[in-house]
């Protein structure tokens, strides 16, 4: 415990006084996917659709209804409150449409299952006040979240927060280290395998894409995602997460480049009090948030605690941290 505290103290000391400037570099497009101009995903139809393991039936038009959540597996979660299942017209889309009835979310938004209700309420307040934005303003989901947060009532926010906080995050993302990945393109604010096929070097990126695109289009909560990460990133991320990158040099502990995540997020990365759990969550989302903290587009009360932790991180550091966190069991 003393060594851990000493590492934390050195890490903070090394970071304090560096100023608010972030390392130079372009925004990682793969973490902030923006739909191309004129983009349309599969258009709705009246054909009856099915998914494995479900007796439910929906048309694609129904699946694409922002005010009616397709609930293929109702036995996997408690009854949804109205704001989660249907939202409120106009302007307040059903929370369960983007975050899914199970709260597992997708790479373009976030998994919120099991997060503390007070934390969820705080984030909505930050979206409302402007304290939480995206470093990529063209990205649809964060912009949409701001609009919904401003239109929702406090009672609706509280009902949704209590519902999602009571859910359990299950394994949803398969993390695979590799040097080569399928070619992808942006569709529906996420990366999907290119129709033309082919492969390319991973080149320091995280490529998070549906395991089964057809089932993802139908918002099947039993079909998750695969996240390709650079070879060696999980082990490097483990070092940054657990020690901050501190090391022993000449019998002394040299400070790392960040603060160990476990200090605030708990020894198992499953949250501590009102601090959110990180284990098993989308690596694309995690990189996005680290980048947003660093570039001061997230500056609510909780963001203050992240300033020192992100000050010296490169995008490669963020990638490694996210790869490790996503690989952990929720």
N, C-alpha and C positions, 0 to 999 in steps of 0.2 A: 504494500500500500504506500509506504514512504517513497519507494522508487517511482511508482506510478505518479504520485503527487509531484515529485521532483521533475519528472519528465514534462508534466503539464505546466509547471511553473516556468521551466526553461522555454517551452514552446510558446507560451504567452509572451514571455519577455522578448523572445526573438521577433515576435510579430508586432508587438506594440511599437508605435512610432514609425511604422512603414508607410503610413498614410493610406488614403482611400483608393489610390490608383491600382487598377487591376493589370495583370500581365498583358502585354500587347498580343493581339491575335484576332483572327476573324471568328465570328460566331460559328459554332459547330452545327452546320445545317442538319446533320443527321439526328441531332437531339431536338432541333426546332423545325421539324418539317412543315413546309408551307405548300399548300396545294397550288399547282400550276394554274395560270389564267384559264378561265373557262372550264375548269375541272368539274366533272360529274362522276360520281360512283355509279354503280349499277342502278338503273332507274326502276322505280316501283312497278310492280305488276300485280295482277289478281290471281296469279298461280299459287296454289296451296303449297306451302313449304313445310318440311319436317327436318328434325335433327336427331341424331342417334340418342337413345335412352330417354326420349320424351314422347308422350302421347299428345302433346300440344300441337296445334296447327296455326300458322299465321301466313298471310300473304306478304309479299315483299313491301307492299304499300303500308301494311300494318306495322311491319318491322321498322320502317323508316318514319313512323309517326312520333314526333318529339313529345307528344302529350299522351302517349300510351306505351308503356314499357312491355316489350315481348318477354314473357316470363316462362321460359321453356321448362324450368326445373323448380317449381314452386316449393317442393319439399326440402330444398336446400337452404331456405331462409325463413324467418318469421314473416307474418303478414306485413306488407309495406304500408306505411301511412300514405295518404292521398298525395302529398307533395312529392313523394318518391315515385309513386306508380303512375301518376297522371299530371303532376305539376299544376299550374293554374294559368289559364289564358287571361290576358295576353302576356307573353314575355317571360313567364317562369316555366321553363321546360322541366319535364319530369327528371328529378335527380338521378333516378335509376336508369335513365336512357343512356347517359354518358358513363356513369360510374357502375352501371349494371345492378341488378337486384341484389347481387352478392357483395357489392362494394369492391369487387376486384379491379375494376377500372381497366384501362387500356393504355398503351404507350403515350397517346396524345393527350391524356388527362392524368388521372392518378388513381391508385388504389387507396381507398379510404376505409376499408373494412378494419375494424378494431382500433382506429385512432381515437384518442380521448375526445369525448363530446365537446369539452371546453376548447380543445385545440381546433376542432372543426369550426366552431362558432367564431373563434378568433380569426381564422383565415378568411371567413366570409366578411368579417368586419374590415379586414385589410383590403380585400377586393373592393369593398364599397368605398373606402376612404381614399383609395389610390395608393395605399402603402404596399400593395402587391400587384405588380404588373409583369409583363414578360419582356425580356431583352429583345425578343422578336415580335414587334407589335402586329405583324401580318399573320401570325399564327392564330388560327381560328378558335380553338378551344379556350385558351386563356382569355381572349377578348370576349368570348361568349360567357365565360364564368363571371366576368366583371358585370356584364349586363344583367345576368340572372341575380347576382348578389344584390345589386341595387334595387331590383324589383321585388325580391322576396321579403316577406314580413319576418319579424323576429320570431314569431310563433312557428312559422314554417321552417325557418332555419333550425330552431331548437328541435323540432320533431324529426327532421332529417338527420341532425347530428346524433341524436339519441339512437335512432334506428341503426345507422352505420357503425356507431361505436360498439354496439352490441354484437356485431358480426365478427366472425373469425376469419382472418386472412389465411387462405390455403395456398399450397404451392401452385403457381400459376404461370411461372416463367422458367424455361429450361435454358440454363446458361452453358454455352459451349465455346471453349477456346479454339481458335482456328486462325490460320494465316490467309485463308481464301474464303470468300463469301459469295452467295448468289448476287447477281446484279439486281438492284432494287430501284424503285421509283416511288415518288410520293403520291399517295392516293388516300383520300379520307383522313388527311392530316397525320398519316403514318407511313412507314416504309413497307412496301409490298414487293414481292418478287416480280421482276420485270417479265412481261409477257413474252419477250423475245428470248428469255433464258440467258444462260451464260454465267460466268463467274469473274471475280476480280479480287485483287488484294484487299485485305481489310483496312490497311493503311491507318491504323491507330483509331479507328472508329468503333462504335457499338452499333451493330445492325440488328434492331429488334423488329421482328415481323411475325405475323400470325403463323401458327403451326398449320392451320387449314383456313385459307382465305374465304372459301365459301361459307364455312360455319361462322367465321368472324363477321361476314356480311350479314348473317342472320342473327348476330349478337347472342351466340350460344355460349352460356356461361360454363360449359364443360369443355370448351376448346380454348386453350391458352396460347402462349407465345413462346418463341425461341429467340434468345438473345445471343448473337455471335459477338465474342469479345476477343481482343488480341491475345495471343499466346503469352503466358506469363503475367497477365494483368491481374488475375485473381490473387496470386501469391503477393505481388507487389501491393495490391490493394489491401490485403490483410495486414501488411506491415504498417501502412499509413493509417489504417483504421484502428489498429490495436496499440501502436506506439507513437503515431504521428510522424514516423520516420526517424525518431531518435535512435542513437546508436552509441556504443561505448568506444571511445577513442583515447588511447593512452591511459586507461583506467578511469577515465571520466566520461560522464554522459553528455554527449553533444546533442543540442536541441534539434528536433526535427523541423519539418516545414509546415506542420499543422498540429492541431490538438487532437489527441485520440478521440474518435467518435464515441467510444465506450464511456468516456467521462460523463457525458450528458445523456446519451441514448441508452445507457445500461450495458452491463457486461455481456449480455446476449443479444444486444442491438434490438431488443423488443420493446423499447420504450422505458421511460422512467418518469412517473408522475404525469405531468402534462406535456412531456417531451415525446414526440412521436417515435414509433417503432420504424426501423429502417430495413430489417432483414426481410428478404424475399420480395421487395418492391421493385418496380420497373427501373432498370438502369438508365433508360433514356430520360425518364422523369427525374431521377436523382441527379444526373448530369445537368439537366435544365435548371434545377433548383440551385445547385452549387454555383452555376454560372450566373444565375439571377442574383443570388446573394452577393457575389463578388462584384457584379456590375451595378449594384444598388438599385435594382428594380424591385427588390423585396426589401422593405425597410420597416416592417411592423415591429411590435415589441419583441417577438421571438427572433426576428432577424438580427437584433442587436447582439445576441449571443453567438451568432455565426460569423461576425465580422472578422475576428482574429483567425478563426479556423480556415477561412477561404482566401485570406489575403495573398498568400504566396503560391496557391495552387495553379498549376498549368492545366490545360485541357487534358493532357495525358494523365496527370495526377487524378483529375476528376473521373476520367474513364476507368482507371484502375480501382478507385474507391467504389464506384458504382458497380463494377463487375463483381467485386468481392461481396458487397452488400446484397446484391441481387441473387448471388449463389447461395446465400445462407437460408436455412429453413425458417419460414415465418414463425 
